[in-house]
Amino acid sequence: MTAATAYFRTYDLPWTPGAESEERFRRILRNILILCLGFMLVMPWLPVKQLDRQNPQLLPPRMTKLLLDREPVFAGVDPYNMRIDRNSDDNVRRVDVAR
């Protein structure tokens, strides 16, 4: 009669964190949460600059002007169907120039 022996082996993978790295992670996480909580408690009491809505700031003059060789025939979100989807019916509209 043969005796059955049980083999006990811990199967640790290379990316399995050790106890010291778990403790370090928890310490860093705790410190970050305390720091964020401190910011959350201080933010409501910081002074806020009030905008003067009676005298709005004027916009600067236009710096550039778009020059085209010809008027565009169509325009859209993805006019050449390269990024969003391959159905151009819902991406493109014809350009109607009002003169």
TIROTOR-91054 format. One line per field, with one value per residue (C-alpha): x, y, z; residue in three letters. Coordinates in steps of 0.5 Angstrom, whole numbers, plus 2048, in hexadecimal, padded with zeros to 3 digits. Layout:
BEGIN
u	c(X|...) $
v	c(Y|...) $
w	c(Z|...) $
residu	c(ALA|...) $
END
This chain:
BEGIN
u	c(800|803|802|7FF|803|800|804|803|806|804|803|805|805|80B|806|803|804|808|806|80B|808|801|803|806|800|7FB|800|800|7F9|7F7|7FC|7F9|7F2|7F4|7F7|7F0|7EC|7F0|7EF|7E7|7E7|7EB|7E8|7E1|7E5|7E9|7E8|7E5|7E6|7DF|7DE|7DC|7D6|7D4|7DA|7DC|7E3|7E3|7E5|7EC|7EC|7EC|7F3|7F2|7EE|7EC|7EE|7EB|7ED|7E5|7DF|7DE|7D9|7D8|7DA|7D9|7DC|7DF|7DF|7E4|7E1|7E8|7E6|7DF|7DC|7DB|7D4|7D5|7CD|7CD|7D4|7D3|7CF|7CF|7D1|7CC|7D0|7CB|7CD) $
v	c(800|807|80D|813|819|820|825|82C|832|839|83C|843|846|84B|851|84F|855|853|855|85B|85E|85D|861|866|867|868|86D|871|871|873|879|87B|87A|87F|884|884|884|88A|88E|88C|88F|896|897|89A|89F|8A2|8A9|8A9|8AF|8B2|8B4|8BB|8B9|8C0|8C2|8BB|8BA|8BC|8B6|8B7|8B9|8B3|8B0|8AC|8AB|8A4|8A5|89F|89E|89C|89C|895|890|88C|88D|888|885|880|882|87C|877|875|875|875|870|86E|871|878|879|87B|87F|884|889|88D|894|89A|8A0|8A6|8AC) $
w	c(800|7FE|802|7FF|801|800|7FD|7FF|7FB|7FB|7F4|7F4|7ED|7EC|7EC|7F2|7F7|7FE|805|805|7FE|801|807|803|7FE|804|807|801|800|807|806|7FF|802|808|804|7FF|805|808|801|801|808|806|7FF|801|806|800|7FE|7F7|7F2|7F0|7E9|7E7|7E3|7E1|7DD|7DA|7D7|7CF|7CA|7C7|7BF|7BB|7BA|7B4|7AE|7AA|7A3|79E|797|796|79A|79E|79B|7A1|7A9|7AE|7B5|7B1|7A9|7A7|7AB|7AE|7B6|7B8|7B3|7AC|7AB|7A8|7A8|7AF|7B0|7AA|7A8|7A1|7A2|7A0|79F|7A0|79C) $
residu	c(MET|THR|ALA|ALA|THR|ALA|TYR|PHE|ARG|THR|TYR|ASP|LEU|PRO|TRP|THR|PRO|GLY|ALA|GLU|SER|GLU|GLU|ARG|PHE|ARG|ARG|ILE|LEU|ARG|ASN|ILE|LEU|ILE|LEU|CYS|LEU|GLY|PHE|MET|LEU|VAL|MET|PRO|TRP|LEU|PRO|VAL|LYS|GLN|LEU|ASP|ARG|GLN|ASN|PRO|GLN|LEU|LEU|PRO|PRO|ARG|MET|THR|LYS|LEU|LEU|LEU|ASP|ARG|GLU|PRO|VAL|PHE|ALA|GLY|VAL|ASP|PRO|TYR|ASN|MET|ARG|ILE|ASP|ARG|ASN|SER|ASP|ASP|ASN|VAL|ARG|ARG|VAL|ASP|VAL|ALA|ARG) $
END
